[in-house]
Amino acid sequence: MTASSNVTALKKPWHRSWTLWVNLLAAVLVALETGLDVLRQIVPGNFYLYVALVLPLINAALRVVTTQGLHLPANVNTWVARLSGRQEDAP
Protein backbone atom coordinates (compact mmCIF):
# COMPACT_ATOMS: atom_id res chain seq x y z
CA MET A 1 0.00 0.00 0.00
CA THR A 2 1.45 3.38 -0.99
CA ALA A 3 1.52 6.39 1.29
CA SER A 4 -1.18 8.08 -0.79
CA SER A 5 -3.58 5.14 -0.63
CA ASN A 6 -2.85 4.70 3.09
CA VAL A 7 -3.92 8.31 3.75
CA THR A 8 -7.06 7.82 1.65
CA ALA A 9 -7.92 4.70 3.65
CA LEU A 10 -8.01 6.78 6.84
CA LYS A 11 -10.48 9.26 5.40
CA LYS A 12 -14.25 8.93 5.18
CA PRO A 13 -16.42 9.82 2.19
CA TRP A 14 -17.59 13.44 2.17
CA HIS A 15 -21.27 12.44 2.41
CA ARG A 16 -20.70 10.88 5.86
CA SER A 17 -19.60 14.21 7.38
CA TRP A 18 -21.94 15.58 10.04
CA THR A 19 -20.27 18.98 9.70
CA LEU A 20 -21.09 19.25 6.00
CA TRP A 21 -24.70 18.12 6.51
CA VAL A 22 -25.28 20.56 9.42
CA ASN A 23 -23.90 23.44 7.36
CA LEU A 24 -25.95 22.42 4.32
CA LEU A 25 -29.10 22.33 6.46
CA ALA A 26 -28.28 25.77 7.88
CA ALA A 27 -27.68 27.16 4.38
CA VAL A 28 -30.99 25.73 3.13
CA LEU A 29 -32.92 27.12 6.09
CA VAL A 30 -31.38 30.57 5.69
CA ALA A 31 -32.07 30.52 1.94
CA LEU A 32 -35.69 29.49 2.52
CA GLU A 33 -36.20 32.19 5.10
CA THR A 34 -34.50 34.85 2.98
CA GLY A 35 -36.02 34.05 -0.39
CA LEU A 36 -39.43 32.61 0.32
CA ASP A 37 -40.34 33.63 3.87
CA VAL A 38 -41.67 30.08 4.36
CA LEU A 39 -40.28 29.84 7.87
CA ARG A 40 -41.61 33.14 9.15
CA GLN A 41 -44.48 31.47 11.03
CA ILE A 42 -42.17 28.86 12.58
CA VAL A 43 -39.00 30.76 13.49
CA PRO A 44 -38.71 33.93 15.56
CA GLY A 45 -37.84 37.30 14.06
CA ASN A 46 -34.23 37.13 15.21
CA PHE A 47 -33.61 33.90 13.26
CA TYR A 48 -30.32 35.11 11.78
CA LEU A 49 -29.01 36.02 15.22
CA TYR A 50 -29.70 32.48 16.41
CA VAL A 51 -28.00 31.01 13.33
CA ALA A 52 -25.01 33.32 13.78
CA LEU A 53 -24.65 32.28 17.43
CA VAL A 54 -25.52 28.58 17.30
CA LEU A 55 -23.92 27.44 14.04
CA PRO A 56 -20.32 28.24 15.07
CA LEU A 57 -20.89 26.42 18.36
CA ILE A 58 -22.21 23.34 16.56
CA ASN A 59 -19.30 23.48 14.10
CA ALA A 60 -16.79 23.72 16.97
CA ALA A 61 -18.39 20.76 18.76
CA LEU A 62 -18.37 18.68 15.58
CA ARG A 63 -14.74 19.65 14.96
CA VAL A 64 -13.79 18.46 18.46
CA VAL A 65 -15.32 15.02 17.88
CA THR A 66 -13.97 14.69 14.33
CA THR A 67 -11.46 11.86 14.07
CA GLN A 68 -11.09 11.50 10.29
CA GLY A 69 -10.50 13.71 7.31
CA LEU A 70 -12.71 13.66 4.23
CA HIS A 71 -12.05 11.77 1.05
CA LEU A 72 -13.27 13.58 -2.04
CA PRO A 73 -13.59 11.98 -5.47
CA ALA A 74 -10.53 12.46 -7.69
CA ASN A 75 -12.30 14.88 -10.03
CA VAL A 76 -13.18 17.17 -7.10
CA ASN A 77 -9.56 17.20 -5.90
CA THR A 78 -8.42 18.14 -9.41
CA TRP A 79 -11.01 20.91 -9.62
CA VAL A 80 -10.02 22.34 -6.21
CA ALA A 81 -6.33 22.18 -7.16
CA ARG A 82 -7.01 24.11 -10.37
CA LEU A 83 -9.01 26.78 -8.53
CA SER A 84 -6.29 27.24 -5.93
CA GLY A 85 -3.55 27.41 -8.57
CA ARG A 86 -1.81 24.24 -7.37
CA GLN A 87 -0.79 21.47 -9.70
CA GLU A 88 -2.27 18.05 -8.98
CA ASP A 89 0.33 15.33 -8.44
CA ALA A 90 0.45 12.79 -11.23
CA PRO A 91 -0.91 9.35 -10.19
C-alpha positions as CSV (number, residue, x, y, z in Angstrom):
1,M,0.0,0.0,0.0
2,T,1.5,3.4,-1.0
3,A,1.5,6.4,1.3
4,S,-1.2,8.1,-0.8
5,S,-3.6,5.1,-0.6
6,N,-2.9,4.7,3.1
7,V,-3.9,8.3,3.8
8,T,-7.1,7.8,1.7
9,A,-7.9,4.7,3.6
10,L,-8.0,6.8,6.8
11,K,-10.5,9.3,5.4
12,K,-14.2,8.9,5.2
13,P,-16.4,9.8,2.2
14,W,-17.6,13.4,2.2
15,H,-21.3,12.4,2.4
16,R,-20.7,10.9,5.9
17,S,-19.6,14.2,7.4
18,W,-21.9,15.6,10.0
19,T,-20.3,19.0,9.7
20,L,-21.1,19.2,6.0
21,W,-24.7,18.1,6.5
22,V,-25.3,20.6,9.4
23,N,-23.9,23.4,7.4
24,L,-26.0,22.4,4.3
25,L,-29.1,22.3,6.5
26,A,-28.3,25.8,7.9
27,A,-27.7,27.2,4.4
28,V,-31.0,25.7,3.1
29,L,-32.9,27.1,6.1
30,V,-31.4,30.6,5.7
31,A,-32.1,30.5,1.9
32,L,-35.7,29.5,2.5
33,E,-36.2,32.2,5.1
34,T,-34.5,34.9,3.0
35,G,-36.0,34.0,-0.4
36,L,-39.4,32.6,0.3
37,D,-40.3,33.6,3.9
38,V,-41.7,30.1,4.4
39,L,-40.3,29.8,7.9
40,R,-41.6,33.1,9.1
41,Q,-44.5,31.5,11.0
42,I,-42.2,28.9,12.6
43,V,-39.0,30.8,13.5
44,P,-38.7,33.9,15.6
45,G,-37.8,37.3,14.1
46,N,-34.2,37.1,15.2
47,F,-33.6,33.9,13.3
48,Y,-30.3,35.1,11.8
49,L,-29.0,36.0,15.2
50,Y,-29.7,32.5,16.4
51,V,-28.0,31.0,13.3
52,A,-25.0,33.3,13.8
53,L,-24.7,32.3,17.4
54,V,-25.5,28.6,17.3
55,L,-23.9,27.4,14.0
56,P,-20.3,28.2,15.1
57,L,-20.9,26.4,18.4
58,I,-22.2,23.3,16.6
59,N,-19.3,23.5,14.1
60,A,-16.8,23.7,17.0
61,A,-18.4,20.8,18.8
62,L,-18.4,18.7,15.6
63,R,-14.7,19.6,15.0
64,V,-13.8,18.5,18.5
65,V,-15.3,15.0,17.9
66,T,-14.0,14.7,14.3
67,T,-11.5,11.9,14.1
68,Q,-11.1,11.5,10.3
69,G,-10.5,13.7,7.3
70,L,-12.7,13.7,4.2
71,H,-12.1,11.8,1.1
72,L,-13.3,13.6,-2.0
73,P,-13.6,12.0,-5.5
74,A,-10.5,12.5,-7.7
75,N,-12.3,14.9,-10.0
76,V,-13.2,17.2,-7.1
77,N,-9.6,17.2,-5.9
78,T,-8.4,18.1,-9.4
79,W,-11.0,20.9,-9.6
80,V,-10.0,22.3,-6.2
81,A,-6.3,22.2,-7.2
82,R,-7.0,24.1,-10.4
83,L,-9.0,26.8,-8.5
84,S,-6.3,27.2,-5.9
85,G,-3.6,27.4,-8.6
86,R,-1.8,24.2,-7.4
87,Q,-0.8,21.5,-9.7
88,E,-2.3,18.1,-9.0
89,D,0.3,15.3,-8.4
90,A,0.4,12.8,-11.2
91,P,-0.9,9.4,-10.2
